[in-house]
């Protein structure tokens, strides 16, 4: 799918789909936390575990968002 169309679809879902909006918001929050951890010169063992946990959560959220996009495309296919 064209990247511009994909971005338009995501923007539309952000405005119209509360679940998608919540997933995207949480994804951005986790991303910011990961960036904070990655900006440190060294991480403690607990921080490394937390970084790994956050990355897994981000992937799960991304998968859920992609599922919503796919379902929307199927429902609105012309």
Phi, psi and omega in degrees: 000141179302135184299322179296319178295318179301316180293321177297318180297316178297320178297318178298315180294326177300324182278330191247346186237109183298321179296314179299316181299317179296317178298316181295319179298313179296322178300315179294322178297314179296322179299316179297320179295319178297316179300320178299315179295317182292340181281347179284144179297321177218152180245144173287170179300318179296321179293322177296319177296316180296318178300315179297317179298315181296320179296321177296317179298318178300317179296319178298317179295318179298317177300317180295320178295318179295325177296317179297317178299314180298317179296320179297315180298319179295319181290332185248018178289135184267000000 
